[in-house]
Structure formats: structure tokens, C-alpha cells
Amino acid sequence: MTFQPKVTPFLWFDNQAEEAMNFYVSIFKNSAILSLNRMGADGPVMSGSFQLEGQKFMTLNAGPHFKFNEAVSFFVNCDTQDEVDEFWEKLSKGGSTSRCGWLKDQFGLSWQIVPTILGELLYDKDPAKSQRVMQALMTMEKIDIATLLQAAGGLYVS
């Protein structure tokens, strides 16, 4: 018996589901396309599923009726600045960037590229330290770990 998650994100595309699945699995190391359901033997993809880092996603090509917006985003935890840089560069290519680690990919899907240490610094027991980190964060698009650490130590000046 295979494990079926109780909840699976479902992504509605106009007609780019296969292109999006290929894009996402090219970025994340532990990923795969699980299924492509075509309309006819050689027809366009109607639906599909893929997996990124153990999380299953389903897709549907159903026309331009609905668009992605920032109300739903995918949060990517990064252990190093190299990871932040890599995900930021790859996922924002053809899309747009915003503040505090947020970006939209070429399909309009929102992502948050966040170093794990950010949570530790923001929720530090020293309120002055966490306030300095928040102040530094508010000036960033792509999050820079060195700058956060400078702010935590009181060495950052905006």
C-alpha cells in the first residue's frame, strides 16, 4: 500500500501545466514528475502530478479563468546563503521579485525563499535584537544571511 497524503496542493494553469512541472522538477533536487494525463494518445496534457522534496502536487490545465495570487505561496527553507541564492535565481527567472524573500515565478506562483536562521533571529528572546533583524529584513528583496547576522549583533546600519 502506498502512502497517500491527506492534503495535496492543486495548481490550476491555463495551458502550461507540463511546462511548469518540468520547470519545478528541474530546480529541486529530490523531485519527479509522477504522472501526465493527456487528452488522447498524443494530445495536450489535461492534468498531472509531480513531487518536490517529498511534497506531492497536482496540476490541471483548465483555461485562463483563475490566476495565482500572493494569498497562497510556497515557503522554501534554506540552510545556507548558497541555497537562498540558487532558489532565488532559478525561481525568479522570467518572473518578478518582491520584498522579504518573496518572488513570483514565470507562471505567477508565489514563493518565499527564506533562510532557516531568520526564524531564530526574529524570535530571539532579546526584543532589541529581533527588532534590528526585522528592520534589516524590511530593506531586502532576496534575504542576505550576513546582513541579518550583522543586524542581530548590532552592527547593521540601514
Residue pairs with C-beta under 8 A, 6 or more apart in sequence:
5 56
8 56
8 57
8 58
9 55
9 57
9 58
9 74
10 57
10 58
10 59
10 60
11 17
11 20
11 57
11 58
11 59
11 60
11 68
11 109
12 59
12 60
12 62
12 65
12 66
13 20
13 59
13 60
13 61
13 62
13 107
14 61
14 62
14 63
14 64
15 44
15 61
15 63
16 61
16 107
17 45
17 47
17 48
17 59
17 60
17 61
18 36
18 45
18 48
18 61
20 59
20 107
20 109
21 33
21 36
21 48
21 50
21 59
22 33
23 105
23 106
23 107
24 31
24 50
24 52
24 57
25 31
25 32
25 33
25 50
25 52
26 90
27 87
27 90
27 91
28 52
28 53
29 53
30 51
30 52
30 53
30 54
31 50
31 51
31 52
31 53
32 50
32 51
33 48
33 49
33 50
34 48
34 49
34 50
34 51
34 56
35 48
35 49
36 45
36 48
37 45
37 46
37 47
37 48
38 44
38 45
38 46
39 45
39 46
44 61
45 59
45 61
46 60
46 61
47 58
47 59
47 60
47 61
48 58
48 59
49 56
49 57
49 58
49 59
50 56
50 57
50 59
51 57
67 108
68 104
68 107
68 108
68 109
68 110
69 108
69 110
70 102
70 104
70 110
72 110
73 102
73 109
73 110
73 111
73 112
74 109
74 110
74 111
74 112
75 111
75 112
75 114
76 87
76 91
76 111
76 112
76 113
76 114
77 114
77 115
77 116
78 84
78 87
78 113
78 114
78 115
78 116
79 115
79 116
80 115
80 145
81 115
81 144
81 145
81 146
83 115
84 101
84 113
84 114
84 115
84 142
84 143
84 144
84 145
85 142
87 111
87 113
88 97
88 101
88 103
88 113
88 142
91 103
91 105
91 111
91 113
92 103
92 104
92 105
93 105
93 106
94 105
94 106
95 103
95 104
95 105
95 106
95 107
95 108
96 103
96 104
97 103
97 104
97 141
97 142
98 104
98 141
99 138
99 140
99 141
100 112
100 137
100 138
100 140
100 141
100 143
101 112
101 113
101 114
101 118
101 140
101 141
101 142
101 143
102 110
102 111
102 112
103 110
103 111
103 113
104 110
104 111
105 111
113 142
113 143
114 143
115 143
115 145
115 148
117 145
117 148
117 149
118 133
118 137
118 143
118 148
121 129
121 130
121 133
121 148
121 149
121 151
121 152
122 130
122 133
122 134
122 137
123 130
124 130
124 133
124 152
129 152
129 154
132 151
132 152
132 154
132 156
133 148
133 151
133 152
135 151
135 156
135 158
136 147
136 148
136 150
136 151
136 156
136 158
137 143
137 148
139 158
140 147
147 156
150 156
